[in-house]
Amino acid sequence: KDPLVGGNLFKAIQAPDVPIDQDNIKNKSESFLHFTQSLNNAVKSLMKIASDQTEKCRSYYKRDFIDVSEAFHKLGESMEHADNPEASKLKAAVTFTSESYRDIANLTDEQPRKDWQPLGDTMHEHSGILDVWTNILKVHSGALIKDSEVDQMITEGKIRADQASEIGKRSDVISYSLLAEINHFDSFYFKEIRDAHQAFLQEQISYHQAITEKLKQALHMFDDC
Protein backbone atom coordinates (compact mmCIF):
# COMPACT_ATOMS: atom_id res chain seq x y z
CA LYS A 1 0.00 0.00 0.00
CA ASP A 2 1.27 3.44 -0.92
CA PRO A 3 2.04 5.30 2.35
CA LEU A 4 1.90 8.70 0.63
CA VAL A 5 -1.72 8.68 -0.47
CA GLY A 6 -3.87 11.73 0.28
CA GLY A 7 -2.58 14.18 2.87
CA ASN A 8 0.43 11.95 3.59
CA LEU A 9 1.86 13.13 0.29
CA PHE A 10 3.03 16.29 2.07
CA LYS A 11 5.41 14.15 4.15
CA ALA A 12 7.50 13.64 1.03
CA ILE A 13 7.86 17.37 0.36
CA GLN A 14 10.95 19.24 1.53
CA ALA A 15 9.96 22.85 2.15
CA PRO A 16 12.18 25.75 3.30
CA ASP A 17 12.65 25.77 7.07
CA VAL A 18 11.46 29.37 7.22
CA PRO A 19 7.99 30.29 8.57
CA ILE A 20 5.78 31.62 5.83
CA ASP A 21 3.68 34.79 6.08
CA GLN A 22 0.21 33.29 6.54
CA ASP A 23 -1.63 36.54 5.81
CA ASN A 24 0.23 36.89 2.53
CA ILE A 25 -0.40 33.30 1.47
CA LYS A 26 -4.06 33.62 2.45
CA ASN A 27 -4.50 36.71 0.27
CA LYS A 28 -2.63 35.05 -2.61
CA SER A 29 -4.71 31.86 -2.43
CA GLU A 30 -7.98 33.81 -2.30
CA SER A 31 -6.91 35.90 -5.29
CA PHE A 32 -5.86 32.77 -7.18
CA LEU A 33 -9.19 31.11 -6.38
CA HIS A 34 -11.13 34.03 -7.90
CA PHE A 35 -8.82 33.96 -10.92
CA THR A 36 -9.21 30.21 -11.55
CA GLN A 37 -12.99 30.34 -11.12
CA SER A 38 -13.30 33.22 -13.58
CA LEU A 39 -10.88 31.57 -16.00
CA ASN A 40 -12.70 28.24 -15.78
CA ASN A 41 -16.02 29.89 -16.64
CA ALA A 42 -14.42 31.56 -19.67
CA VAL A 43 -12.71 28.32 -20.74
CA LYS A 44 -15.98 26.37 -20.56
CA SER A 45 -17.73 29.10 -22.54
CA LEU A 46 -15.09 28.86 -25.29
CA MET A 47 -15.41 25.05 -25.21
CA LYS A 48 -19.11 25.42 -25.96
CA ILE A 49 -18.46 27.89 -28.77
CA ALA A 50 -15.87 25.53 -30.30
CA SER A 51 -18.37 22.68 -30.19
CA ASP A 52 -21.13 24.86 -31.67
CA GLN A 53 -18.89 26.13 -34.46
CA THR A 54 -17.77 22.59 -35.30
CA GLU A 55 -21.38 21.50 -35.62
CA LYS A 56 -22.34 24.55 -37.69
CA CYS A 57 -19.40 24.15 -40.07
CA ARG A 58 -20.44 20.56 -40.75
CA SER A 59 -24.13 21.31 -41.09
CA TYR A 60 -25.52 24.84 -41.46
CA TYR A 61 -22.51 26.61 -42.99
CA LYS A 62 -21.76 23.71 -45.33
CA ARG A 63 -25.43 23.52 -46.32
CA ASP A 64 -25.50 27.25 -47.08
CA PHE A 65 -22.54 26.98 -49.43
CA ILE A 66 -24.10 23.96 -51.14
CA ASP A 67 -27.32 25.93 -51.63
CA VAL A 68 -25.33 28.77 -53.22
CA SER A 69 -23.54 26.25 -55.43
CA GLU A 70 -26.78 24.71 -56.60
CA ALA A 71 -28.27 28.13 -57.35
CA PHE A 72 -25.34 29.02 -59.62
CA HIS A 73 -25.48 25.57 -61.17
CA LYS A 74 -29.13 26.07 -62.15
CA LEU A 75 -28.29 29.46 -63.58
CA GLY A 76 -25.57 27.90 -65.71
CA GLU A 77 -27.89 25.14 -66.91
CA SER A 78 -30.46 27.73 -67.96
CA MET A 79 -27.96 29.06 -70.52
CA GLU A 80 -27.59 25.67 -72.20
CA HIS A 81 -29.83 26.49 -75.15
CA ALA A 82 -29.16 30.22 -75.50
CA ASP A 83 -28.70 31.48 -79.08
CA ASN A 84 -26.02 34.00 -78.11
CA PRO A 85 -22.59 32.62 -79.11
CA GLU A 86 -21.07 34.15 -75.96
CA ALA A 87 -23.43 32.12 -73.78
CA SER A 88 -21.14 29.08 -73.66
CA LYS A 89 -18.33 31.13 -72.09
CA LEU A 90 -20.68 32.70 -69.59
CA LYS A 91 -22.19 29.31 -68.80
CA ALA A 92 -18.70 27.92 -68.17
CA ALA A 93 -17.87 30.83 -65.82
CA VAL A 94 -21.12 30.49 -63.88
CA THR A 95 -20.67 26.72 -63.66
CA PHE A 96 -17.13 27.24 -62.39
CA THR A 97 -18.55 29.57 -59.73
CA SER A 98 -20.95 26.81 -58.72
CA GLU A 99 -18.07 24.34 -58.44
CA SER A 100 -16.07 26.85 -56.41
CA TYR A 101 -18.83 27.14 -53.82
CA ARG A 102 -19.08 23.36 -53.74
CA ASP A 103 -15.36 23.26 -52.96
CA ILE A 104 -15.85 25.91 -50.27
CA ALA A 105 -18.59 23.76 -48.74
CA ASN A 106 -16.12 20.86 -48.54
CA LEU A 107 -13.42 23.10 -47.09
CA THR A 108 -15.87 24.28 -44.44
CA ASP A 109 -16.82 20.73 -43.56
CA GLU A 110 -13.18 19.74 -43.07
CA GLN A 111 -12.04 22.94 -41.34
CA PRO A 112 -13.08 22.26 -37.69
CA ARG A 113 -10.56 19.44 -37.27
CA LYS A 114 -7.84 22.01 -38.02
CA ASP A 115 -8.97 24.87 -35.79
CA TRP A 116 -12.12 24.61 -33.65
CA GLN A 117 -11.59 21.03 -32.49
CA PRO A 118 -7.95 21.48 -31.38
CA LEU A 119 -8.88 24.71 -29.61
CA GLY A 120 -11.84 23.02 -27.92
CA ASP A 121 -9.64 20.08 -26.88
CA THR A 122 -7.16 22.46 -25.27
CA MET A 123 -9.94 24.26 -23.40
CA HIS A 124 -11.35 20.91 -22.24
CA GLU A 125 -7.95 19.83 -20.93
CA HIS A 126 -7.44 23.05 -19.02
CA SER A 127 -10.96 23.05 -17.65
CA GLY A 128 -10.13 19.73 -16.00
CA ILE A 129 -6.99 21.23 -14.49
CA LEU A 130 -8.90 24.29 -13.25
CA ASP A 131 -11.60 22.11 -11.68
CA VAL A 132 -8.95 20.40 -9.55
CA TRP A 133 -7.74 23.73 -8.16
CA THR A 134 -10.95 24.14 -6.14
CA ASN A 135 -10.12 21.04 -4.08
CA ILE A 136 -6.45 22.01 -3.75
CA LEU A 137 -7.37 25.42 -2.36
CA LYS A 138 -9.86 23.85 0.04
CA VAL A 139 -7.12 21.67 1.50
CA HIS A 140 -4.93 24.72 1.96
CA SER A 141 -7.74 26.73 3.50
CA GLY A 142 -8.29 23.96 6.03
CA ALA A 143 -4.61 24.01 6.95
CA LEU A 144 -4.72 27.78 7.52
CA ILE A 145 -7.78 27.45 9.74
CA LYS A 146 -6.05 24.75 11.78
CA ASP A 147 -2.93 26.88 12.12
CA SER A 148 -4.96 29.91 13.27
CA GLU A 149 -6.46 27.87 16.12
CA VAL A 150 -3.11 26.82 17.56
CA ASP A 151 -2.64 29.71 20.02
CA GLN A 152 -6.05 29.17 21.55
CA MET A 153 -5.46 25.44 21.83
CA ILE A 154 -2.22 26.11 23.72
CA THR A 155 -4.01 28.50 26.08
CA GLU A 156 -6.70 25.92 26.71
CA GLY A 157 -4.07 23.28 27.35
CA LYS A 158 -5.21 21.08 24.49
CA ILE A 159 -1.74 20.89 22.93
CA ARG A 160 1.85 21.57 23.99
CA ALA A 161 4.11 24.24 22.51
CA ASP A 162 6.19 21.65 20.65
CA GLN A 163 3.01 20.19 19.13
CA ALA A 164 1.95 23.68 18.06
CA SER A 165 5.32 24.17 16.38
CA GLU A 166 4.88 20.92 14.49
CA ILE A 167 1.41 21.99 13.32
CA GLY A 168 2.88 25.26 12.07
CA LYS A 169 5.59 23.44 10.15
CA ARG A 170 3.06 21.13 8.50
CA SER A 171 0.93 24.12 7.58
CA ASP A 172 3.96 25.82 6.05
CA VAL A 173 4.72 22.72 3.97
CA ILE A 174 1.21 22.88 2.51
CA SER A 175 1.57 26.63 1.86
CA TYR A 176 4.95 26.26 0.17
CA SER A 177 3.54 23.39 -1.90
CA LEU A 178 0.62 25.57 -2.96
CA LEU A 179 2.94 28.39 -4.02
CA ALA A 180 5.04 25.94 -6.02
CA GLU A 181 1.95 24.63 -7.81
CA ILE A 182 0.71 28.14 -8.55
CA ASN A 183 4.11 29.11 -9.98
CA HIS A 184 4.19 25.94 -12.07
CA PHE A 185 0.66 26.61 -13.32
CA ASP A 186 1.61 30.15 -14.30
CA SER A 187 4.73 28.91 -16.09
CA PHE A 188 2.90 26.67 -18.55
CA TYR A 189 -0.75 27.73 -18.68
CA PHE A 190 -0.43 31.07 -20.43
CA LYS A 191 2.10 29.66 -22.90
CA GLU A 192 -0.28 26.84 -23.85
CA ILE A 193 -3.20 29.25 -24.20
CA ARG A 194 -1.05 31.49 -26.42
CA ASP A 195 0.15 28.59 -28.56
CA ALA A 196 -3.40 27.21 -28.96
CA HIS A 197 -4.74 30.57 -30.10
CA GLN A 198 -1.87 31.19 -32.49
CA ALA A 199 -2.46 27.80 -34.09
CA PHE A 200 -6.20 28.45 -34.26
CA LEU A 201 -5.83 31.86 -35.90
CA GLN A 202 -3.24 30.58 -38.39
CA GLU A 203 -5.66 27.86 -39.50
CA GLN A 204 -8.48 30.41 -39.74
CA ILE A 205 -6.30 32.59 -41.93
CA SER A 206 -5.41 29.63 -44.15
CA TYR A 207 -9.09 28.70 -44.45
CA HIS A 208 -10.17 32.19 -45.51
CA GLN A 209 -7.20 32.51 -47.86
CA ALA A 210 -8.25 29.26 -49.54
CA ILE A 211 -11.78 30.63 -49.95
CA THR A 212 -10.42 33.88 -51.33
CA GLU A 213 -8.31 31.98 -53.86
CA LYS A 214 -11.34 29.95 -54.98
CA LEU A 215 -13.37 33.13 -55.49
CA LYS A 216 -10.53 34.85 -57.37
CA GLN A 217 -10.32 31.91 -59.75
CA ALA A 218 -14.08 32.11 -60.33
CA LEU A 219 -13.85 35.85 -60.91
CA HIS A 220 -11.14 35.45 -63.55
CA MET A 221 -13.39 33.07 -65.47
CA PHE A 222 -15.60 36.04 -66.37
CA ASP A 223 -12.74 38.05 -67.92
CA ASP A 224 -13.29 36.46 -71.34
CA CYS A 225 -17.07 36.51 -71.27
N, C-alpha and C positions, 0 to 999 in steps of 0.2 A: 504493500500500500504506500502511495506517495505521501510522505510526511509534510509536504509543503503545499497541500491543497487548501484553498480558501485563504483565510487570514494568516495562516502559517507561512504563506509565501513571503511575508515581510521579514521573516527570520533569516531569509537568505540574502537580504539586501544590506549592503554596507553603506551607511549614510555618514556624512560628516559628523564628528563628535562636537558639534557646536549647536547650542539651542537655537531654534528658529523663531523668528518673530511671528507669533501666532496671529496677531491682529493683521499683519501684512498678508500672511498666507490665507487668512479668512477672506479678506477683501479680494484677493486675486482669484480665489476659487469661486466666489460669488459672481465676480465679473465674467469669469470663464464659463460659468454655468449659463448665464444670460446669453453670452455669445454663441455657445453651442446649440442652445435651444432655438435661437433666432436663425442660425445657419441651417439647422436641421429642417426647420419649416421651409426655408427657401430651397434647400436641396430637394425636398420631397415635392415641392411645387414644380421645380424644373424637371424632375422625373416624370411627373404627370404630363407636362407639356411635351416632353420627348416621346412618350408613349402615344399621345394624341396625334402628334405630327407624323409619326411612323404610320399610324393607321390611316390618316388622311392622305398621305402620299401614295399609299397602296390602294386607296379606294376613291375618295372624292376627287383629289387633285388629278390622279391618273384618268379617272372617268371624264373629267372636264376636258382634258387634252384630247382624249379619244373622240369626244363629241365634236370638238373643233375640227379635228382631222376628218371626221366623216362629213361634216358640213362642207369643207373645201373639196372633198372627194366628189360629192354630189354636184357641186358647182362645175368641177372639171368634166364630169360625165355629161352634163347638160350641153357642153360645147361640142360633143362628138359629131353631131350632124350639121354644124354651122357651115354656111356657104362661104364665109369669109376665109380667104387663104391663110390669114394670120391666126386663125382660131387654133390651129394645131399647136403653135408655139405657146399661145396663152394657156391652152389646155394643159400642156406639159408643165408650165410654170405653176399653175394652180394645183395640179396633181402632186408636184414636188413639194409644194407647201403642205398639202395634206400628209404626205409621207414624213415630212419634217416634224409635224405635230404628233404623229404616231411615234416617232423616235423619241420625242420629248416625253411622251407618256411613259415609254419604257424606261427612260432615264430616271423619271420621277419615282417609278415603282422600285427601282434598284437603289436609289439614293439613300434611304434611311440606314441601310447597313453600313454606310460610309460615314455618316455624321450623327444623326439623331440617336441611333442605337448605341454606338460607343459612348456618346455623351450621357445617355440615360444609364448605361451600365456603370459608368464612373460615379454618377450621382447615387445610384443604388448602393454601391460599395461603401461610399462615404456616409450614407445615411445609417448603415449598420454600425459603422465606427462611432458616429455621433450618438446613436441610441445607447451605446455602452457607457458613454461618459456620464450619463445620469446616475447609474449605479456606482461608478467610481467615486463621484463627488459625494454621494450619500455615505459611503464608507468613510471618506475623509471627514465629513461633517460630524459623523458619530464619534470619531476620534477626538475632534476638537471639543465636543461637548463633554466627553469623558475627562479630558485634560483640564477643562475649566472647573470641574467639580472637585479636583484634587485637594485644594486648600481647605475647603469645607470638610472634606472627609478626614483630613488630618486633625482639624479642630475637634471634630466629633469623635476622634479616636478610632475611626473605622480602618485606617491604614497607618503604617509607619512612614517616616520621612524617606527611608530608603526605598520603600515600595512606591511612594509618590514620584521619586526620581526615576524609577524604572518605567512608570507609566508615561512620564514626560518624554523619556527617550524613545519609547515605542511610538508615541504620537508624532515625534519629530521624524522618525523613519518613514511613517506614512506621508507626512507633509513633504519631505524631500522626494519621495517616490512620485508624489503627485506633480511636483514641479518638474521633475525629469520627464514625466509623460507629457505634460503640457508643452515643454520645450521640444520634445520629439515630434509631437503633433504639429506644432508650428513649423518645424523644419521641413516636413514633407507635404503637408496638406495644401498649402497655397501653391506650391510648385506643381502638384498634380492637377489642381484646378486650372492653373494657367495653361499647362500642357494640353489638357482636355479641350479647353476652349480654343486654343490655337489650332489644334487638329480639326475641330468642328468647323471653325470659320474658313480654314483652308479648303476643306471639302465643299463647303457652301459656295465658295468662290469658284471652284472648279466646276461645280454643277451649273451655276449660272453662266459661266464662260462657255460651257458646252452648249447650253441653250442658245446663247447669243450667236455662236458659230453656226448652229443649225439655221437660225433665222436669217443670218447674213447670206448663207448659201441659197436659201429660198428667194431672198430679195434679188440676188444677182440673176436668177433665172428670168426675171422680168425685163432685164436690160435689152434683150433682143426681140421683145414682143412688139 
